[in-house]
Every structure is written in C-alpha cells, then in structure tokens.
C-alpha cells in the first residue's frame, strides 16, 4: 500500500469544549495489513457532543484521548482489503475507527456490519447507530414509558433527543420538547411530532412554559443538558417519575462540579428514579434494536435530520460548532 | 363509654425538629361507636424520625398534621369494642391510630391484624412493622442486592438501618455500617453482623474509612441521612451502583434546600440509579414480607433492639430525643 492517509490528531488538551486549534491534520502512510487485520476506507466520520468528554482529562467513562493520538470517533465505511476471513472487500462496517480517511484495525474494532442496504450508509452513524440506539435504550430501559405519560426531552431537536421524542410518541406518551431557538422548535413540531415545543432561549419563561405543558407533572425527563433546564424539569416531576441522565451539555466544566440545590428530599418524597445511561452497556442488544429502528424509518414513523460537512478539513472545528448550536440534525463529515 | 382518653396533640408548628413544647396532652371523652366503627386500646405508640416531616409545613409525602390534631402515629393495640363484623374484641391490630390511649376508627384506619401471636406485639411496630418493611422493600425492590455486592448503610444501628444491614448480609453482601459513636458501632458488629462498622463521629476520617472498607467501590448505598455522610458515599459509588434514598435525617431544613455539588455527571458516568423510597407504595405486599421477616426473627437470623419509654407523658419529647441520638433501637411508648 502506498496510499496516503490523512488523520485528525489531538494536538493539545482543551479545557472544556475542544476548538479547532486543539487538533492537527497529519498525513501518514497506511501500514501493511498484518494477519487478521482489515483496511477500512471511511466514508462518514461522526461528530458527537460526547467528544468533549473524550478529550478532557478528569472523570469520565473512558481514558481520554492521548495527545498525538488519532481523535476517537465512530465512522462508517467500506472494507477495501482484508486478511481476516470474517470480512471481505465491499463489506460496509461501522466502528470506533477514528477521524481519519483509512483505518487499519482488528476485527474487534468493528461494531457491526451494516446490513440495511436499502438505507443510506450515513444512518448507521445516526438514527441506526449510536444516536438511535441511545434514544431507544435510554427511553425503554431507563425511562419505562407508559401510554399517557408526559415526557420532557431536552435537546429535543438533536440527533438523540428527536429520536427520544418520536419513540415516546409512538409509545403513547405526550411529548414536550425543549430546544434553543425558533428554527429548532419549529422542527420539533413539524418533523418530530412533539405535542409541545418550548424555546428555552425565548426569555425567562421556561419554568412557566413547562408547567403549562405538563399540568400533572413530568413523568419522564430525558436530560441531555444538566444545568438550568434540568433544574426546572426536576422541580416539576410527578410521583414516581424517571429521570434519564444521558448528557450534561450545558455545563462547561465539572472540575469542580457546580453547585445546585440538593435533590435528595425531592427524590425521596416523589419517589423519583434518576439513572445514568451509557449506550455501550447495551451492545449485546444493538442488532435487535437497529432492526426495530430501521423498520420504523422505512415506515416513515421515525424521522431524522443530518448535518453533513464535506472533507476531513471540517473535523477540527466540528465539535465546537455543535456546542455553538449551529447544526440541525446529526453532524457527520463526508469523505469523498 | 365514660372512659377518659388522653391524647397528644400538635399545639404549635415547629420549624425543623419537633420539641416537647410543640405538643400538648389533652384529656377527652371517648365518643360512642358509630355503626362499623371499632374502639382500639393502644398498647404501643410508635416514634419515628419521619414525624419531623409530618409536623412541618412544606413539601412532603402527605398533608402535615394540623394544629390541634392528634399527632399522627402508628400504634399497636387491642380491639376492645367493635360495631364492625370484621373485628372482634381481643383482635390485635396496628394502624395509623395516633398518639392517644384509645382510638375510635373505621376499619380503613387499621393497617392489619397482627397474626404473629408467638412474638411480642411491639415487633409489629418495628421489625415486623414499618421499619422491617422499609428495610425489606427498600433493599430488595430498589437496592437489588447481588451476592458479593458491597453495601454501605447509614444510620446503621437504627431500627431500619440495622435491618437493612442484616438482610443484605443474608443476601450475600459485604455490609458496611456507618453510625454515630462507639456504642452504636459496637452494636453494629456484635448484634447486626456488619463486616465493618464506622463511627462518623470519630473524627475527620470518614471518607478514608469508607474507602478502606469498600476497596472496589460501593454497589448499594442506603441513604437515611443526606448531608455530609451521603456526599462521602456518593463519591465512592461503583459503576452501576444503586442509591436508596430513604431518609434525610441530617438536614435540618429544606426551605430552601441546602446546596451541594451537582451529581448529574457522576450519575451519568457511573450509570448510577438513585431512587426515592416510600414504604407505603408497597402496602399490597406487606403480608408476604412480614411473613418472611417473622420467619427470620424466629430463626434468630434477624435481630432487633427496642427502646421503650413508659407512659404517654413520654411522647412530646420523644422525637427530639431520636434526633439527639439518645435511643438504641426502635423507640416505642408503652401504655399500661
């Protein structure tokens, strides 16, 4: 192989949201395949809010990306060479293959073969990938929706939130979405079927707006933000409510953790169940869930939006852009 | 009926822990029984930490006791007259019959007939009553113990905590009790079988002591205190830990709620399940649980302690005494 490979590496460790200057583009050679390795040409690179956590030091799910390492990322692509009998050229795969054009890896780095040939490959990084899976397992395994429940979804127009809202609606819930700005709230209504969409940027009325939308309280709160939005939702939970802690997008730093009112008494008297969620805990059930999600997509019952940037040069600023709220839908980098 | 009845009524609304001066003793006549009513002579009156919440205004499970009303309390006693075919004189019963010598009530006020004739009636207010039931359902329904789990129990020598620790031990857990003072910690070891007992009053070493007792983290934390003890336990949870929020004894006032470090990120990254518990949610299953608990008591596998005060005059100061930590075991008032 003499093909060149461009990679995005972590150049400096950010404090908080990683900006373009924390990354560098490096061109390297693609190494020869060792026995049992495969070579994947990445066609889509994923951009996640969670990447903030992946590049910051401190407590998190996993070891932070090292300085000089290729940025950790989900990708979707095609096997172009294989010394592993389980994979053949032409196979479509997803995996944690990093922000780079080509990846040489063991089979263990591959999450799955993409079998939904009738649907765009990009979906395997969004509604049929980590985002749809997060929504599906968070809602059904932690949220426990029952018909008639009222669910409040933060980041309601986002890649995960929009799927949570739609799945909850399909499950018979009344859905209330909180999003930032008129464009996203309009999308919540038009595309994602929320019964109520609330613009948290529209002034100091969020608490009252949530109260009006949830007259008998919030039965499920899907929290992707923490901070002020979370505090308002937590103040309006019903008896027996479930809180899915899925993300903390609004909090810039956890070192030290910001202060808030103690929740113990409220959790006690309302018998709230507040639970942290990480999709990787459900890996053994991905295929079943993707099958269900794909069925809903094909039937037109589960909608999604993508925000596709072209070229690997778009990577370094792409996470910062998520936190600037500039995307509408799942952000991906398409490689030609 | 011309028998006189002495009652303890709420005379003034406390802020925080109710003291003797918030109650008054009043002597009244016992009213005639109406159709379907019964008359119970109370033999034991229960004293609960939860009574603080029952007499304070503000958010809680239930409407606070009104000024001039008989203090809400569990009692155990004997039916002495009945105009209800379901009850006959001589029946032993428990119910929310109030701090008074005699109670005239409907059948709906009775929690259950006490069928464990071979065991002391007082147990029906403790290990075979609200305390044992709280421990049983909190541990098994919310805590989800698995053999090999490490559980930390706050108020470990208390009426509920001591039962939680023993039941967890029976279920194969490593049990770590936190209690105040050398007498209670000795009791944790000698009577309640804790693997480790930690005295939180012994100096500033609680965090290190918990860490030493739980080298791979806390799998279940039974929280009856909130505050500083809770903060230390929450900082040492394992992945997938369960937190049973059962009481908030160490926090004097929730108006406004005290501040603490936000827990969201920790709950998220460690996939913690933190859940409020109220025993009344499990009323339909009391008989089954009491049968199991009574079996363990008879077999000598579930120990309990009682702290019995004599005479209704002991009531007014009895709750304040609990919060002064002066009791060892379930506090009851015995009426002659």
Interface residues (C-beta under 8 A of the other chain):
Chain A: X59 X60 X61 X223 X226 X230 X245 X246 X247 X248 X251 X254 X256 X257 X258 X259 X260 X261 X262 X263 X264 X265 X266 X267 X268 X269 X270 X271 X272 X273 X274 X275 X276 X277 X278 X281
Chain B: X59 X60 X61 X223 X226 X230 X245 X246 X247 X248 X251 X254 X256 X257 X258 X259 X260 X261 X262 X263 X264 X265 X266 X267 X268 X269 X270 X271 X272 X273 X274 X275 X276 X277 X278 X281
